[in-house]
Amino acid sequence: MDKSKAKATLDELAPGWAEAANPRVFIKSSVDPKHRMSCHAALTTHEAAKPAKLAETKPKPKAKAKPKTTTPKKEG
């Protein structure tokens, strides 16, 4: 299944999937159970054709060791 067939399948069986915030949840909640698996397969094919967005995350810096300080006791 290519991207255009996948989109056509989704438009036919799950109208409104493109506007949904989360298309997987939309398909699960609104599509007839007989057609859910084909819709999920089409959605997987359609999303696989999109370029993946990679968010590079910088590792958090480790906390610096603080030197222990002792204060002399005051006599008195």
Sequence and secondary structure as in RCSB ss.txt:
>XXXX:A:sequence
MDKSKAKATLDELAPGWAEAANPRVFIKSSVDPKHRMSCHAALTTHEAAKPAKLAETKPKPKAKAKPKTTTPKKE
G
>XXXX:A:secstr
  HHHHHHHHHHHSTTTTTSSSHHHHHHHHS TTTHHHHHHHHHHHHHTS                         
 
